[in-house]
Amino acid sequence: MHEYANNPSSVCVGSSYCGFMVDVLVLSVFTVIFFVFITFIFKKLINNLYLKTSIQTISLILFWLWANNTIFVNRVASWGTFSTLETWAYIASNKIIPIVICGSIYLLVSIFINGKFKGM
């Protein structure tokens, strides 16, 4: 979404500073809080390592998609005539590959780390 960093945000019309990095920081904080919450919930409820890690990865991917959608809507779609379906189609066609790659790396690293240190 960095290609839209110079586009003005529709949320901050009239404000003196509404930078792209502020949007990314706020969404990142929400992602961390959400992910820590999900991790603690699944740590207690699910004992199967692969199921737990898969659910966490899918949750993370969905949250990344939501964050990309939020930035796209605030910086591009709100200034144009995008429908909700067109917005999600753009996100799916342009951002799904990097998100799936990062999610897959997270999944593999999590399974490796949790499997290696499970006995500790």
C-alpha positions as CSV (number, residue, x, y, z in Angstrom):
1,M,0.0,0.0,0.0
2,H,3.0,2.2,0.1
3,E,2.2,3.4,-3.5
4,Y,-0.6,5.4,-2.0
5,A,1.6,7.2,0.7
6,N,1.3,10.5,-1.1
7,N,-2.5,10.3,-1.6
8,P,-4.4,12.4,1.0
9,S,-6.5,10.4,3.5
10,S,-10.2,11.0,3.5
11,V,-10.3,10.6,7.3
12,C,-8.0,13.5,7.9
13,V,-9.5,16.2,5.7
14,G,-8.6,19.6,7.2
15,S,-6.1,18.2,9.6
16,S,-2.6,19.5,9.7
17,Y,-0.9,16.1,9.7
18,C,-2.3,12.8,8.6
19,G,0.6,10.9,7.2
20,F,0.7,7.5,5.8
21,M,3.1,6.2,8.5
22,V,0.6,7.3,11.2
23,D,-2.1,5.1,9.4
24,V,0.3,2.2,9.2
25,L,1.4,2.6,12.9
26,V,-2.2,2.6,14.1
27,L,-3.1,-0.4,12.0
28,S,0.1,-2.2,13.2
29,V,-0.8,-1.6,16.8
30,F,-4.3,-3.0,16.2
31,T,-2.7,-6.0,14.5
32,V,-0.3,-6.7,17.4
33,I,-3.1,-6.3,20.0
34,F,-5.4,-8.6,18.0
35,F,-2.7,-11.1,17.4
36,V,-1.6,-11.3,21.0
37,F,-5.3,-11.8,22.1
38,I,-5.8,-14.6,19.5
39,T,-2.5,-16.2,20.5
40,F,-3.5,-16.3,24.2
41,I,-7.0,-17.6,23.5
42,F,-5.8,-20.4,21.3
43,K,-2.9,-21.3,23.6
44,K,-5.4,-22.3,26.2
45,L,-8.1,-23.8,24.0
46,I,-6.3,-25.8,21.3
47,N,-3.5,-28.3,22.0
48,N,-2.9,-29.3,18.4
49,L,0.1,-27.3,17.2
50,Y,-0.7,-27.5,13.5
51,L,-4.4,-26.5,14.0
52,K,-3.5,-23.6,16.4
53,T,-0.8,-22.2,14.1
54,S,-3.0,-22.6,11.0
55,I,-5.8,-20.6,12.7
56,Q,-3.4,-18.0,13.8
57,T,-2.0,-17.7,10.3
58,I,-5.5,-17.4,8.7
59,S,-6.4,-14.8,11.3
60,L,-3.3,-12.8,10.6
61,I,-3.9,-13.0,6.8
62,L,-7.5,-11.8,7.3
63,F,-6.3,-8.9,9.5
64,W,-3.6,-7.9,6.9
65,L,-6.3,-7.9,4.2
66,W,-8.5,-5.7,6.4
67,A,-5.6,-3.3,7.0
68,N,-4.9,-3.1,3.3
69,N,-8.5,-2.5,2.6
70,T,-8.7,0.3,5.2
71,I,-5.7,2.1,3.7
72,F,-7.0,1.7,0.1
73,V,-10.4,3.0,1.1
74,N,-9.0,5.9,3.0
75,R,-6.5,7.0,0.4
76,V,-8.0,5.9,-2.9
77,A,-11.5,4.6,-3.0
78,S,-13.1,7.4,-1.0
79,W,-11.9,9.9,-3.7
80,G,-13.3,7.8,-6.5
81,T,-16.3,5.8,-7.4
82,F,-15.2,2.4,-6.2
83,S,-17.9,0.0,-4.9
84,T,-17.2,-2.3,-2.0
85,L,-16.9,-5.3,-4.4
86,E,-14.4,-3.3,-6.6
87,T,-12.4,-2.4,-3.6
88,W,-12.1,-6.0,-2.4
89,A,-11.4,-7.2,-6.0
90,Y,-8.5,-4.7,-6.2
91,I,-7.1,-5.8,-2.8
92,A,-7.4,-9.5,-3.7
93,S,-5.8,-9.1,-7.1
94,N,-2.9,-6.9,-6.1
95,K,-2.1,-7.7,-2.5
96,I,-3.1,-11.3,-2.0
97,I,0.2,-12.8,-3.3
98,P,2.5,-10.9,-0.8
99,I,0.1,-11.6,2.0
100,V,0.0,-15.3,1.3
101,I,3.8,-15.5,0.9
102,C,4.3,-13.7,4.3
103,G,1.5,-15.8,5.9
104,S,3.2,-19.0,4.6
105,I,6.5,-18.0,5.9
106,Y,4.9,-17.2,9.3
107,L,3.2,-20.6,9.3
108,L,6.4,-22.5,8.6
109,V,8.5,-20.5,11.0
110,S,5.9,-20.8,13.8
111,I,5.6,-24.6,13.3
112,F,9.4,-25.0,13.3
113,I,9.9,-22.8,16.4
114,N,6.9,-24.2,18.4
115,G,7.8,-27.8,17.5
116,K,11.5,-27.3,18.3
117,F,10.9,-25.7,21.7
118,K,7.7,-27.5,22.7
119,G,9.4,-29.6,25.3
120,M,11.0,-26.6,27.1
